[in-house]
Amino acid sequence: MARIYSEMKTKLKKNDKVKVIQGKDKGKEGNILSFVPKKNRIVVEGINIIKKHQKATQMSKGGIIEKEASIHITNVMLVCPHCSKATRIGIKYLDNGEKVRYCKKCGETI
């Protein structure tokens, strides 16, 4: 039976610094490298490292390589660049009509 995934709306962006709040890498921090929107997952630098057995080709050497696997979006929180704490993200509009993200803990724009 096939799983039906619904794409979550997220306030995270590429290169945001996030902290893992659940799983084997709990407490670690890293930057977002990419998104897998259909499965609500992200790839974070240095988090969820797996070993992959790669067959040798003309282009690359074979062997066991280590790479980052994806982690579910709900298992991470954004780290505020101002207060350096894991926080929720809010959205507000500035006087000129620009839409910005802000830290719910310190109130600074991200």
C-alpha positions as YAML, in Angstrom:
chain: A
units: angstrom
residues:
- id: 1
  name: MET
  ca: [0.00, 0.00, 0.00]
- id: 2
  name: ALA
  ca: [1.44, 3.36, -1.02]
- id: 3
  name: ARG
  ca: [1.80, 6.15, 1.50]
- id: 4
  name: ILE
  ca: [0.19, 9.46, 0.75]
- id: 5
  name: TYR
  ca: [2.29, 12.40, 1.85]
- id: 6
  name: SER
  ca: [1.01, 15.92, 2.18]
- id: 7
  name: GLU
  ca: [3.52, 18.71, 1.81]
- id: 8
  name: MET
  ca: [3.92, 20.71, 5.05]
- id: 9
  name: LYS
  ca: [4.28, 24.45, 4.97]
- id: 10
  name: THR
  ca: [7.53, 25.41, 6.66]
- id: 11
  name: LYS
  ca: [9.16, 28.68, 7.66]
- id: 12
  name: LEU
  ca: [12.67, 27.25, 7.36]
- id: 13
  name: LYS
  ca: [14.97, 28.15, 4.47]
- id: 14
  name: LYS
  ca: [18.16, 26.79, 2.95]
- id: 15
  name: ASN
  ca: [21.33, 27.70, 4.93]
- id: 16
  name: ASP
  ca: [19.33, 28.34, 8.15]
- id: 17
  name: LYS
  ca: [21.07, 27.07, 11.29]
- id: 18
  name: VAL
  ca: [18.92, 24.45, 13.03]
- id: 19
  name: LYS
  ca: [19.16, 22.36, 16.19]
- id: 20
  name: VAL
  ca: [18.00, 18.73, 16.36]
- id: 21
  name: ILE
  ca: [15.41, 18.26, 19.12]
- id: 22
  name: GLN
  ca: [14.66, 14.54, 18.65]
- id: 23
  name: GLY
  ca: [16.49, 11.42, 17.53]
- id: 24
  name: LYS
  ca: [19.99, 10.02, 17.75]
- id: 25
  name: ASP
  ca: [21.62, 13.38, 17.00]
- id: 26
  name: LYS
  ca: [19.62, 15.33, 19.59]
- id: 27
  name: GLY
  ca: [21.35, 18.57, 20.62]
- id: 28
  name: LYS
  ca: [23.54, 18.87, 17.51]
- id: 29
  name: GLU
  ca: [23.41, 21.92, 15.25]
- id: 30
  name: GLY
  ca: [24.00, 22.37, 11.54]
- id: 31
  name: ASN
  ca: [22.96, 24.27, 8.42]
- id: 32
  name: ILE
  ca: [20.19, 23.12, 6.09]
- id: 33
  name: LEU
  ca: [21.68, 21.80, 2.84]
- id: 34
  name: SER
  ca: [18.51, 20.81, 0.97]
- id: 35
  name: PHE
  ca: [14.80, 20.02, 1.23]
- id: 36
  name: VAL
  ca: [12.79, 16.93, 0.25]
- id: 37
  name: PRO
  ca: [9.35, 18.61, 0.17]
- id: 38
  name: LYS
  ca: [7.27, 15.59, -0.89]
- id: 39
  name: LYS
  ca: [8.34, 13.71, 2.26]
- id: 40
  name: ASN
  ca: [8.60, 16.73, 4.64]
- id: 41
  name: ARG
  ca: [12.29, 16.08, 5.22]
- id: 42
  name: ILE
  ca: [15.49, 18.14, 5.16]
- id: 43
  name: VAL
  ca: [19.19, 17.33, 4.85]
- id: 44
  name: VAL
  ca: [21.29, 19.00, 7.55]
- id: 45
  name: GLU
  ca: [25.07, 19.38, 7.42]
- id: 46
  name: GLY
  ca: [26.79, 16.85, 9.73]
- id: 47
  name: ILE
  ca: [23.51, 15.34, 11.03]
- id: 48
  name: ASN
  ca: [22.19, 11.78, 10.52]
- id: 49
  name: ILE
  ca: [25.39, 10.45, 8.94]
- id: 50
  name: ILE
  ca: [24.97, 7.09, 7.19]
- id: 51
  name: LYS
  ca: [27.44, 4.72, 5.52]
- id: 52
  name: LYS
  ca: [26.67, 3.88, 1.93]
- id: 53
  name: HIS
  ca: [28.32, 1.08, -0.04]
- id: 54
  name: GLN
  ca: [29.08, 2.54, -3.46]
- id: 55
  name: LYS
  ca: [29.97, 0.50, -6.51]
- id: 56
  name: ALA
  ca: [33.00, 1.66, -8.50]
- id: 57
  name: THR
  ca: [32.31, 3.43, -11.80]
- id: 58
  name: GLN
  ca: [34.51, 5.10, -14.40]
- id: 59
  name: MET
  ca: [33.87, 8.44, -12.72]
- id: 60
  name: SER
  ca: [34.25, 7.51, -9.04]
- id: 61
  name: LYS
  ca: [36.08, 5.05, -6.88]
- id: 62
  name: GLY
  ca: [34.04, 2.44, -5.05]
- id: 63
  name: GLY
  ca: [33.98, 1.83, -1.33]
- id: 64
  name: ILE
  ca: [32.11, 2.82, 1.78]
- id: 65
  name: ILE
  ca: [31.26, 6.52, 1.84]
- id: 66
  name: GLU
  ca: [29.68, 8.56, 4.62]
- id: 67
  name: LYS
  ca: [26.96, 11.06, 3.77]
- id: 68
  name: GLU
  ca: [24.10, 12.94, 5.37]
- id: 69
  name: ALA
  ca: [20.66, 11.35, 5.23]
- id: 70
  name: SER
  ca: [17.43, 13.33, 5.51]
- id: 71
  name: ILE
  ca: [15.70, 14.07, 8.81]
- id: 72
  name: HIS
  ca: [12.05, 14.97, 9.34]
- id: 73
  name: ILE
  ca: [11.23, 18.68, 9.52]
- id: 74
  name: THR
  ca: [9.44, 18.30, 12.88]
- id: 75
  name: ASN
  ca: [12.66, 17.05, 14.53]
- id: 76
  name: VAL
  ca: [14.50, 20.37, 14.16]
- id: 77
  name: MET
  ca: [14.12, 23.96, 15.39]
- id: 78
  name: LEU
  ca: [15.65, 27.13, 14.03]
- id: 79
  name: VAL
  ca: [18.52, 28.64, 16.03]
- id: 80
  name: CYS
  ca: [18.11, 32.42, 16.32]
- id: 81
  name: PRO
  ca: [21.24, 34.25, 15.09]
- id: 82
  name: HIS
  ca: [20.73, 37.00, 17.73]
- id: 83
  name: CYS
  ca: [19.99, 35.10, 20.96]
- id: 84
  name: SER
  ca: [21.54, 31.72, 19.88]
- id: 85
  name: LYS
  ca: [18.57, 29.73, 21.21]
- id: 86
  name: ALA
  ca: [16.36, 27.16, 19.46]
- id: 87
  name: THR
  ca: [13.12, 29.00, 18.82]
- id: 88
  name: ARG
  ca: [9.83, 29.04, 16.99]
- id: 89
  name: ILE
  ca: [9.49, 31.37, 14.03]
- id: 90
  name: GLY
  ca: [6.81, 34.02, 13.63]
- id: 91
  name: ILE
  ca: [5.91, 36.12, 10.61]
- id: 92
  name: LYS
  ca: [5.16, 39.83, 10.68]
- id: 93
  name: TYR
  ca: [4.82, 42.65, 8.19]
- id: 94
  name: LEU
  ca: [6.98, 45.77, 8.36]
- id: 95
  name: ASP
  ca: [5.67, 49.30, 7.78]
- id: 96
  name: ASN
  ca: [6.71, 49.16, 4.13]
- id: 97
  name: GLY
  ca: [4.66, 45.96, 3.62]
- id: 98
  name: GLU
  ca: [7.65, 43.60, 3.60]
- id: 99
  name: LYS
  ca: [7.03, 40.15, 5.11]
- id: 100
  name: VAL
  ca: [9.79, 39.02, 7.54]
- id: 101
  name: ARG
  ca: [10.45, 36.13, 9.92]
- id: 102
  name: TYR
  ca: [11.13, 36.87, 13.59]
- id: 103
  name: CYS
  ca: [12.31, 35.01, 16.70]
- id: 104
  name: LYS
  ca: [9.48, 34.30, 19.15]
- id: 105
  name: LYS
  ca: [11.92, 34.42, 22.11]
- id: 106
  name: CYS
  ca: [13.78, 37.71, 21.56]
- id: 107
  name: GLY
  ca: [11.57, 39.38, 18.94]
- id: 108
  name: GLU
  ca: [14.44, 40.16, 16.51]
- id: 109
  name: THR
  ca: [13.98, 39.72, 12.76]
- id: 110
  name: ILE
  ca: [15.78, 36.78, 11.19]
...
